């Protein structure tokens, strides 16, 4: 069977053999006095200050025994010090696992145990959870980023481990060190956790080469001048925020302005105050930019581009946000297992509704998910990706690795995609989320993109519910726009009918206060099904 391989239309790039830290700070001398990362209020580091702090913290970590074979967990929101801790651990040859700071004790301890972490870096707000999670793991040291409470003892903390030491970050700075020699193609530098294409969250093993390669691969897809600044509200514990926002922008000399959590008004304030040029977002944020009344109250003229990822973005919504903000709204595609980018929209290449073109040094195929037969232009099938950004595998899970990464190096994404005659790729849904209605495949994302264009609908999610006659019925969950009257099922069906084929129609409706989403903006369909 002949494979139909689609190669990137962008030029090949050279991928240097170096650590992610050396790569990110390679040009630090060129803009040493420029602000590298700030929260826009209290914390601020120039590129020189940040680089020096990384090397001094690395020296302290090494003196305390951290190095190859040691896993360091970061359990913190987006703060200026996140990059410092990440790269200090990488510099000594350690492995970083990034944990969602909103996790409860059970979730955090599961990741700590699975990743075999022995250090945890956290902030005062999350110290209590970190200590309790450490009690159920092999963690021996918690490092506090920020001012410690009056007491950091464990005797008053029910469930905390008495043998876990809590220290402040400032106490760890030592003599600067240089990079520990490593095999960059093999050494796992970061373990973000992902549900992958199946099952519970798994540790995704990404090497220094994976991370370096993926930033290098964006050379012809994303260009930014060194006088630019970007909003960093996408969580650094997630691969999108970690790589595209934190590491790539620092490597390019772009000022990174952090936000610990998303608040539309605060985001707009930062755009105006910091003269931000780039806004990295997920679809719910783009929806807010298109509809939130406060948008009109701020000067957003500095904005050059809004970049959306993590979930499909409807072209109508993108157009509304672009018109309102006054800049281009584009989207890309990736996943944790791809470090994370495989598709991006270079400036001047925008095509509505697509995730852009395949990035440099990358090949893709579109295949029939049932037969594995390769499909051509305009046909829907599973997206397969091969390139230097593809993960090493899942931690301690060879079965899941083999199910996702085949022997020829193709990563099976689990996403349904189409490639058009211009080599642009559109992600139309997840294979496992397609609704089978009377033999027809109904993509939830397509319905959701139409539903949110209704003036009464602020957000929407669609799932399939079992039905004896039809197999599955598409059920919509909606959150209402402010002051909007609740639309009837018939109202929304009439709206959908204007845009989609008759079988692509919602058959049931439920109104919620909010659509459940993950920190990266993905709809939590499992929660909706559990209802």
C-alpha positions, -999 to 999 in steps of 0.1 A, spaced: 0 0 0 15 33 -11 16 61 15 6 96 5 30 118 24 25 155 26 57 174 34 60 209 48 59 237 22 83 256 44 121 254 41 141 228 61 158 242 92 190 231 110 184 217 145 214 224 168 226 196 192 223 215 225 202 217 256 169 235 256 184 260 282 214 268 260 191 272 230 167 295 248 195 317 261 218 316 231 212 352 222 211 366 258 242 389 251 223 406 223 195 418 246 209 414 281 194 445 296 160 441 281 131 428 302 127 390 296 98 382 319 76 402 342 42 399 359 36 436 350 37 446 387 62 431 412 85 405 395 107 415 367 139 400 352 161 412 324 175 385 301 209 388 319 193 386 353 172 356 344 201 338 328 224 345 358 196 333 382 192 301 362 229 293 365 231 302 402 199 282 411 213 253 391 245 255 411 225 253 443 204 224 430 236 205 421 251 211 455 220 195 470 223 164 449 200 173 419 212 160 386 206 133 360 180 108 374 164 134 396 129 146 388 118 181 399 81 190 400 68 225 394 35 230 411 28 267 404 8 292 384 24 314 357 50 335 375 82 351 364 103 326 383 87 296 365 113 298 337 141 301 362 132 269 380 125 250 347 158 259 332 179 254 364 166 219 367 173 213 330 208 227 333 218 202 359 205 173 338 174 168 358 139 161 345 110 185 351 74 174 355 49 203 354 18 199 375 -15 218 372 -16 240 404 -54 236 407 -50 198 412 -62 183 445 -40 162 467 -49 129 451 -42 142 415 -9 159 425 4 129 445 -5 106 415 17 126 392 45 130 418 46 92 422 43 83 386 71 108 376 91 97 407 97 133 417 118 141 447 116 179 446 86 202 444 87 239 437 55 257 446 41 291 458 26 300 492 -9 297 478 -4 260 469 19 250 498 -7 232 518 -17 209 489 20 204 479 28 192 515 -1 169 517 7 154 482 43 150 492 32 129 521 19 103 497 51 104 475 88 101 476 93 139 477 119 149 502 122 187 496 96 214 489 110 247 477 88 278 482 88 305 456 78 336 475 75 346 511 71 317 535 42 317 561 51 324 597 58 287 601 67 261 575 68 232 599 47 201 592 35 193 627 4 214 623 -4 201 589 -25 170 591 -15 145 565 18 161 557 51 141 558 73 149 587 105 141 568 98 166 540 119 197 542 104 231 532 129 258 522 127 291 505 139 296 469 164 323 479 183 298 501 192 276 472 212 300 450 248 289 447 278 293 425 270 293 388 275 261 369 277 252 332 256 226 314 259 190 324 270 169 294 240 148 281 228 129 251 203 155 241 185 133 216 177 107 244 177 126 277 141 133 289 141 169 301 104 173 307 74 151 316 42 170 310 11 148 315 -15 142 288 -44 119 283 -30 112 248 -53 95 224 -67 71 251 -69 65 288 -58 84 319 -31 111 320 3 97 311 38 112 314 49 123 279 87 119 276 101 149 257 139 152 252 161 183 249 162 176 211 124 175 209 120 209 225 149 225 206 137 210 174 102 223 177 112 259 184 137 257 155 110 243 133 90 275 138 117 297 122 97 302 90 63 300 106 65 325 134 85 357 132 87 383 159 110 413 164 128 418 196 108 449 205 77 428 209 59 417 240 34 388 245 7 379 271 16 346 289 -17 335 305 -17 300 289 -5 278 318 32 270 317 25 235 331 8 228 298 30 222 267 14 251 248 23 277 274 56 260 283 70 258 248 53 282 225 49 310 250 77 306 276 106 290 258 100 301 222 94 338 230 124 339 254 145 324 226 133 351 202 140 379 227 103 387 231 92 402 265 69 377 283 42 392 305 28 366 329 -7 362 343 -14 335 370 -50 330 357 -71 344 330 -92 375 337 -105 394 306 -103 428 321 -68 423 336 -57 409 302 -70 440 284 -52 462 310 -19 445 303 -23 447 266 -28 485 270 -2 491 297 25 468 283 18 476 247 15 438 240 18 427 204 10 390 207 -19 373 225 -16 335 227 -51 322 234 -75 292 234 -109 294 218 -128 305 249 -105 336 252 -111 344 215 -148 341 222 -144 367 250 -125 390 228 -153 388 203 -181 395 228 -169 409 261 -182 445 265 -149 457 282 -129 451 250 -142 485 236 -128 503 267 -91 496 260 -65 507 235 -55 474 217 -38 491 188 -4 476 197 -17 441 189 -3 424 158 -17 389 161 -39 367 182 -28 330 180 -53 303 190 -46 267 197 -54 237 219 -89 232 203 -105 240 170 -116 276 164 -145 283 142 -138 307 113 -168 329 120 -157 334 156 -121 342 145 -134 368 120 -155 385 147 -126 387 171 -102 399 144 -127 427 134 -132 438 170 -96 438 181 -82 450 148 -56 423 142 -53 390 125 -66 359 144 -49 327 133 -47 292 147 -22 264 148 -23 227 158 -3 206 180 -4 182 210 18 174 240 32 144 222 45 168 194 64 192 217 38 206 207 35 222 172 30 205 139 10 232 121 12 269 122 0 299 101 30 320 88 23 357 84 6 363 51 -5 327 48 -38 330 66 -67 309 53 -100 311 73 -108 281 94 -75 262 89 -47 255 114 -21 266 88 6 245 71 29 218 83 60 232 100 95 226 87 112 192 89 77 175 93 57 151 73 20 142 76 -5 117 63 -43 116 64 -55 80 67 -88 62 70 -90 54 108 -107 20 101 -85 7 73 -53 27 75 -56 36 38 -40 69 29 -64 96 17 -59 125 -6 -66 162 -7 -101 172 6 -107 138 23 -113 134 61 -92 110 80 -69 106 110 -38 129 110 -5 112 114 27 132 120 64 124 117 93 146 126 120 155 152 94 169 176 76 136 181 79 124 217 102 96 229 71 78 243 49 75 274 66 70 307 64 34 319 37 26 294 50 7 263 15 -5 254 2 31 252 33 42 233 29 14 207 -8 23 203 1 59 195 36 58 179 41 32 152 73 15 142 78 38 112 78 69 135 43 81 127 24 96 156 -13 87 154 -29 119 167 -65 107 171 -77 139 154 -97 141 122 -82 164 96 -85 176 61 -56 189 39 -66 213 11 -51 221 -22 -31 250 -6 -14 225 18 -34 240 47 -47 215 73 -80 218 92 -88 199 123 -124 189 123 -128 167 153 -115 139 175 -120 104 162 -134 92 196 -157 122 198 -175 118 165 -212 112 170 -227 83 150 -262 95 141 -282 70 119 -250 60 102 -237 95 97 -207 110 114 -215 142 131 -185 162 143 -192 180 177 -167 208 170 -185 217 138 -218 221 156 -202 240 185 -186 265 160 -221 272 146 -239 274 180 -216 301 194 -225 323 165 -261 325 179 -264 358 198 -278 341 229 -250 315 232 -218 325 250 -203 290 248 -213 255 237 -204 219 239 -219 189 220 -218 152 230 -235 121 217 -261 104 239 -273 68 234 -305 63 215 -321 30 204 -333 42 170 -305 66 160 -275 50 178 -265 84 192 -282 118 194 -262 150 193 -270 169 226 -259 205 230 -250 221 263 -249 259 262 -239 288 284 -260 320 279 -247 354 268 -252 381 295 -289 392 297 -299 368 269 -332 350 270 -329 312 269 -333 300 233 -355 270 226 -342 238 210 -362 248 179 -346 282 178 -311 267 178 -320 240 154 -332 267 129 -299 285 134 -279 253 128 -300 244 97 -288 276 80 -252 264 81 -250 226 81 -264 195 64 -297 182 79 -281 153 97 -257 176 114 -282 189 139 -286 190 177 -315 168 190 -314 178 227 -305 209 247 -294 217 282 -284 251 296 -254 253 321 -239 282 340 -205 274 323 -191 248 299 -166 226 318 -131 232 304 -96 221 311 -69 246 319 -58 245 282 -94 253 270 -104 218 260 -140 208 267 -143 182 294 -167 160 276 -164 133 302 -180 156 328 -208 162 304 -213 125 298 -213 118 335 -243 141 339 
